[in-house]
Amino acid sequence: MRFSAVATLFWASLVAAQDPPYTGVIRSYDFTIKREMRAPDGYYKPVLLINGQFPAPLIEANWGDTIQVTVHNQITGPQEGTALHWHGILQKNNQWEDGVPGVSQCPIPPGGSFTYSFTADLYGTSWYHSHYSAQYAGGLIGPMIIHGPDTLKYDIGPILLTDWYHRDYNDIVKDVVGTDVTKIAPPSDSNLINGRNNFNCSAVATGDTASCKSNAGITNFRLSPGKLHRLRLINAGAEGQQKFSIDGHIMTVIANDFVPIIPYDTKAHSSLVVSLAIGQRTDVLVRGLDGATGAYIMRSSIASAPCSLSNNPDATAIVYYKHDALTAGTFNTTAWPEFKASVEGVCVNDDLSKTVPWYPITPDPNPPTTKVIDIDFQKNETGNFLWLMNNVSFRANYNQPILLLSNMGNNSYPDSPEWNVENFGSNSSVRIVINNNGAAGFSSHPIHLHGHNMFVLDVGTGSWDGSTVINPLNPQRRDVQILPANGYMVLQFTADNPGAWPLHCHIAWHVSAGLYVTVLERPDDIAKLQIPSVVAQTCRDWSAFTNMAVVDQIDSGL
């Protein structure tokens, strides 16, 4: 699967071009989605699985390969539509493969199938997940690795960090968009590393103990003394901002999302702590301790309020050097209080001045258009609580995807303001200032832009001064950035990818409640896209399903 030494040298010479090499290799996957009972932390509950697995199977490819995934929707109890989004993939030649129902496609109906086909156009670490309502909070997530010229021999692989809820995601969504303000921010019940952790069953309600077993087990990773290892950290949760470290080991950050950066160390009490909001990935290097034979604790903790909410925020795994140390159960550890003291109340990513992309790109210093978007939180006429961007709370129409309408020349939606479409026309670059103040300022938000590695020009509390840009010749690029509470974020993108691109908070409960904008980019060129007929067929299949069944869309649909 990984690059050969010769291929590495060849592809490394192409990095500056920023274009994938198009290998001609097809990586095929066949996924069947079902709902079954599982107990990732010991508490049995219905979980959405792909091929019987949680987390879902690893998708692995080389940069420039074609990834083909055939998805069979066998969700029952109840039946639901679904769609899979390939987080961070640019989809420059496959805009309709982005996997967002109501935006780039219609949902895959129950009993239906759909084959996604797209280019691995960036390399590094990412994940895939359902973008249908809050399904991914119910287990529909999986890791994705695209190998590039920076492959290491000692690659530990993906490490998924996920908050976990014992209640069904549909029940949680009903509270999130409900009328009781005390239920709009549900705390998670547990925290998982690669889908495992030990939950204390004595904490469950009386009568539920029969569905829970303690000591469910945790994940183990083996390191080699003196060797350099790559760890691929992924926050694939619903709400919890994660703080990650390994006792006794110093780590070096080498990539954020799909963007390699100039390496730097982050240290706290002799341990590195990496902050990851929902959707973010950080690749780190850790060198195995010389002569080590013992075992150490890997920790990830959900940052406490006001960052996130969890009843059991701490997850652990074991890093060991010799199997005897693992079975002995004696660990070289740092106490939790020391770890917590280093991260308490820190609800932001690392300073932008630290995160300098390895390959420099300078954004347009004078973009032709700047859009200001204000986030708000309000109660609507029926008493339901919603998130808004520029006074609109988004709601998808599964039967009328925005991209497909634009492809037919329909770029005006006066009867559907809830689609919250910002048409940026033929502008060559776009700057967006997002303000998170007033009634909405109590929460931070991981802001995700599809179809782009956005430039993050500035982030802070209060209001942007209108001129400050951090590292103006080579600012941070990534696809998710934390917008702080009572603060602002300035992002910019080069309009080189015609499409209808979601810009949204990646907290599942916030996007369910409408915190979303559609970025319509170069609609004249969208009209020229040759969208395969199978995409329209999926819409006909979905329409046939909705003619026979009522879809209970209680949230935004995303």
LINNORWO-V439533 format. One record per residue. N is the residue number from 1. RES is the residue in one small letter. PSI is psi as a letter, one per 20 degrees, with the letter a starting at -180 (NA if undefined). D_LAST is the distance of its C-alpha to the last C-alpha in whole Angstrom. Layout:
# LINNORWO-V439533
<<N/RES/PSI/D_LAST> <N/RES/PSI/D_LAST>>
This chain:
# LINNORWO-V439533
<<1/m/g/33> <2/r/r/34> <3/f/q/36> <4/s/r/40> <5/a/g/42> <6/v/g/43> <7/a/h/39> <8/t/g/38> <9/l/h/41> <10/f/g/40> <11/w/h/37> <12/a/h/37> <13/s/i/39> <14/l/i/36> <15/v/g/34> <16/a/h/35> <17/a/i/34> <18/q/j/31> <19/d/q/30> <20/p/q/30> <21/p/i/33> <22/y/n/31> <23/t/h/33> <24/g/i/33> <25/v/p/32> <26/i/p/29> <27/r/o/27> <28/s/p/26> <29/y/q/24> <30/d/o/24> <31/f/p/21> <32/t/p/21> <33/i/p/18> <34/k/r/19> <35/r/p/19> <36/e/r/22> <37/m/p/24> <38/r/r/24> <39/a/m/26> <40/p/h/25> <41/d/j/26> <42/g/i/29> <43/y/o/27> <44/y/p/26> <45/k/r/23> <46/p/p/20> <47/v/p/18> <48/l/p/16> <49/l/q/19> <50/i/p/19> <51/n/k/23> <52/g/j/24> <53/q/q/23> <54/f/p/21> <55/p/r/20> <56/a/r/20> <57/p/q/22> <58/l/p/23> <59/i/p/23> <60/e/p/26> <61/a/r/27> <62/n/q/29> <63/w/p/29> <64/g/i/29> <65/d/r/28> <66/t/p/26> <67/i/p/24> <68/q/p/23> <69/v/o/21> <70/t/p/21> <71/v/p/18> <72/h/o/19> <73/n/o/17> <74/q/k/19> <75/i/p/17> <76/t/r/19> <77/g/l/20> <78/p/r/18> <79/q/q/17> <80/e/q/13> <81/g/r/12> <82/t/r/10> <83/a/q/10> <84/l/p/11> <85/h/p/11> <86/w/n/14> <87/h/p/14> <88/g/i/17> <89/i/p/18> <90/l/h/19> <91/q/l/19> <92/k/h/22> <93/n/j/23> <94/n/l/20> <95/q/h/18> <96/w/i/16> <97/e/j/16> <98/d/h/13> <99/g/k/11> <100/v/o/7> <101/p/p/7> <102/g/i/9> <103/v/g/10> <104/s/i/12> <105/q/r/12> <106/c/q/12> <107/p/q/11> <108/i/o/14> <109/p/r/15> <110/p/p/17> <111/g/i/20> <112/g/r/19> <113/s/q/20> <114/f/p/19> <115/t/o/20> <116/y/q/19> <117/s/o/21> <118/f/r/21> <119/t/p/24> <120/a/n/24> <121/d/i/24> <122/l/r/24> <123/y/q/26> <124/g/b/25> <125/t/p/23> <126/s/a/19> <127/w/r/17> <128/y/q/14> <129/h/r/11> <130/s/q/9> <131/h/k/5> <132/y/o/5> <133/s/c/4> <134/a/k/7> <135/q/h/9> <136/y/h/10> <137/a/i/12> <138/g/j/14> <139/g/i/15> <140/l/m/13> <141/i/q/15> <142/g/q/18> <143/p/q/20> <144/m/p/21> <145/i/p/24> <146/i/o/26> <147/h/p/29> <148/g/a/31> <149/p/i/35> <150/d/k/34> <151/t/p/34> <152/l/q/36> <153/k/g/38> <154/y/m/37> <155/d/o/33> <156/i/h/32> <157/g/a/29> <158/p/q/25> <159/i/o/25> <160/l/p/21> <161/l/o/21> <162/t/p/19> <163/d/q/19> <164/w/p/19> <165/y/p/18> <166/h/h/21> <167/r/q/19> <168/d/q/16> <169/y/h/13> <170/n/h/12> <171/d/h/15> <172/i/g/14> <173/v/h/11> <174/k/h/14> <175/d/g/16> <176/v/h/14> <177/v/j/13> <178/g/a/17> <179/t/i/20> <180/d/o/21> <181/v/i/21> <182/t/i/23> <183/k/j/20> <184/i/i/17> <185/a/m/17> <186/p/p/18> <187/p/q/20> <188/s/q/20> <189/d/i/23> <190/s/r/23> <191/n/p/23> <192/l/q/23> <193/i/o/25> <194/n/l/24> <195/g/j/23> <196/r/q/26> <197/n/r/28> <198/n/o/30> <199/f/p/29> <200/n/o/32> <201/c/i/32> <202/s/i/35> <203/a/i/32> <204/v/r/30> <205/a/q/31> <206/t/p/34> <207/g/i/34> <208/d/i/31> <209/t/h/33> <210/a/h/34> <211/s/j/30> <212/c/p/31> <213/k/p/33> <214/s/r/34> <215/n/l/35> <216/a/h/32> <217/g/q/32> <218/i/r/31> <219/t/q/31> <220/n/q/34> <221/f/p/34> <222/r/p/38> <223/l/q/39> <224/s/p/42> <225/p/p/45> <226/g/i/45> <227/k/q/42> <228/l/p/39> <229/h/q/36> <230/r/p/33> <231/l/p/30> <232/r/n/26> <233/l/p/24> <234/i/p/20> <235/n/o/18> <236/a/k/16> <237/g/a/15> <238/a/h/12> <239/e/h/15> <240/g/p/18> <241/q/p/20> <242/q/q/22> <243/k/p/26> <244/f/q/28> <245/s/r/32> <246/i/p/34> <247/d/p/38> <248/g/j/41> <249/h/p/39> <250/i/p/38> <251/m/q/35> <252/t/p/35> <253/v/p/31> <254/i/i/31> <255/a/q/28> <256/n/p/25> <257/d/c/21> <258/f/j/23> <259/v/o/26> <260/p/q/29> <261/i/r/31> <262/i/p/35> <263/p/q/35> <264/y/q/35> <265/d/q/36> <266/t/p/34> <267/k/q/37> <268/a/o/37> <269/h/l/40> <270/s/j/41> <271/s/q/37> <272/l/p/34> <273/v/p/31> <274/v/p/28> <275/s/p/25> <276/l/p/21> <277/a/r/18> <278/i/p/15> <279/g/i/15> <280/q/q/18> <281/r/q/21> <282/t/p/25> <283/d/p/27> <284/v/q/31> <285/l/p/34> <286/v/p/36> <287/r/p/40> <288/g/p/41> <289/l/p/44> <290/d/p/48> <291/g/j/50> <292/a/q/47> <293/t/i/47> <294/g/a/45> <295/a/q/42> <296/y/q/39> <297/i/p/36> <298/m/p/33> <299/r/q/31> <300/s/p/27> <301/s/p/26> <302/i/p/23> <303/a/p/25> <304/s/r/26> <305/a/q/25> <306/p/j/24> <307/c/g/22> <308/s/r/21> <309/l/p/21> <310/s/p/23> <311/n/h/26> <312/n/n/27> <313/p/i/26> <314/d/p/28> <315/a/q/28> <316/t/q/31> <317/a/r/32> <318/i/p/35> <319/v/p/36> <320/y/q/40> <321/y/h/43> <322/k/q/45> <323/h/h/44> <324/d/h/47> <325/a/h/45> <326/l/g/42> <327/t/h/44> <328/a/h/46> <329/g/j/43> <330/t/p/45> <331/f/q/43> <332/n/o/43> <333/t/q/41> <334/t/p/40> <335/a/q/39> <336/w/g/36> <337/p/h/37> <338/e/g/38> <339/f/g/35> <340/k/h/33> <341/a/h/36> <342/s/i/35> <343/v/i/31> <344/e/p/31> <345/g/j/29> <346/v/o/28> <347/c/k/24> <348/v/r/25> <349/n/r/25> <350/d/q/28> <351/d/p/30> <352/l/h/29> <353/s/h/33> <354/k/h/33> <355/t/n/30> <356/v/o/32> <357/p/q/31> <358/w/g/33> <359/y/o/33> <360/p/p/34> <361/i/p/32> <362/t/p/33> <363/p/r/30> <364/d/o/32> <365/p/i/34> <366/n/m/33> <367/p/q/30> <368/p/i/31> <369/t/q/28> <370/t/p/26> <371/k/p/23> <372/v/p/23> <373/i/p/20> <374/d/p/20> <375/i/q/18> <376/d/r/18> <377/f/p/18> <378/q/r/19> <379/k/p/20> <380/n/a/19> <381/e/h/22> <382/t/j/21> <383/g/j/21> <384/n/q/17> <385/f/p/16> <386/l/q/14> <387/w/q/13> <388/l/q/14> <389/m/o/15> <390/n/l/18> <391/n/j/18> <392/v/p/15> <393/s/o/12> <394/f/q/9> <395/r/p/8> <396/a/q/7> <397/n/o/10> <398/y/h/10> <399/n/i/14> <400/q/m/14> <401/p/p/12> <402/i/g/14> <403/l/g/15> <404/l/h/17> <405/l/g/18> <406/s/h/20> <407/n/h/21> <408/m/j/23> <409/g/j/24> <410/n/o/22> <411/n/j/21> <412/s/p/22> <413/y/l/19> <414/p/h/21> <415/d/i/20> <416/s/l/16> <417/p/h/16> <418/e/i/13> <419/w/i/12> <420/n/l/13> <421/v/p/15> <422/e/o/18> <423/n/o/20> <424/f/j/22> <425/g/c/25> <426/s/j/27> <427/n/p/27> <428/s/h/28> <429/s/q/27> <430/v/p/24> <431/r/p/24> <432/i/p/22> <433/v/o/23> <434/i/p/20> <435/n/p/22> <436/n/m/21> <437/n/a/24> <438/g/b/25> <439/a/h/23> <440/a/i/20> <441/g/j/22> <442/f/i/23> <443/s/q/20> <444/s/r/19> <445/h/p/16> <446/p/o/15> <447/i/p/14> <448/h/p/13> <449/l/p/14> <450/h/q/13> <451/g/j/17> <452/h/q/19> <453/n/o/21> <454/m/q/21> <455/f/p/24> <456/v/o/24> <457/l/h/27> <458/d/q/28> <459/v/q/26> <460/g/r/28> <461/t/q/28> <462/g/c/29> <463/s/q/29> <464/w/q/29> <465/d/i/33> <466/g/i/32> <467/s/h/34> <468/t/p/33> <469/v/p/32> <470/i/p/32> <471/n/m/34> <472/p/h/34> <473/l/i/35> <474/n/m/33> <475/p/r/30> <476/q/q/27> <477/r/p/25> <478/r/r/21> <479/d/i/18> <480/v/p/17> <481/q/p/19> <482/i/p/19> <483/l/o/20> <484/p/q/22> <485/a/q/23> <486/n/l/25> <487/g/b/25> <488/y/r/24> <489/m/p/23> <490/v/o/24> <491/l/q/22> <492/q/q/24> <493/f/q/23> <494/t/p/25> <495/a/m/24> <496/d/j/25> <497/n/n/22> <498/p/p/21> <499/g/r/18> <500/a/o/15> <501/w/p/13> <502/p/p/10> <503/l/o/12> <504/h/r/10> <505/c/p/11> <506/h/j/10> <507/i/p/11> <508/a/g/8> <509/w/h/10> <510/h/g/10> <511/v/h/6> <512/s/h/6> <513/a/j/9> <514/g/j/8> <515/l/n/10> <516/y/q/9> <517/v/q/12> <518/t/o/12> <519/v/o/15> <520/l/o/17> <521/e/p/20> <522/r/m/23> <523/p/h/23> <524/d/h/26> <525/d/h/26> <526/i/h/22> <527/a/i/25> <528/k/i/27> <529/l/p/24> <530/q/n/25> <531/i/p/22> <532/p/q/23> <533/s/h/24> <534/v/h/22> <535/v/g/19> <536/a/h/20> <537/q/h/21> <538/t/h/18> <539/c/h/17> <540/r/h/20> <541/d/g/20> <542/w/g/16> <543/s/g/18> <544/a/h/21> <545/f/g/19> <546/t/i/18> <547/n/i/21> <548/m/i/22> <549/a/q/20> <550/v/p/18> <551/v/o/14> <552/d/m/13> <553/q/n/10> <554/i/i/11> <555/d/a/8> <556/s/h/6> <557/g/i/4> <558/l/NA/0>>
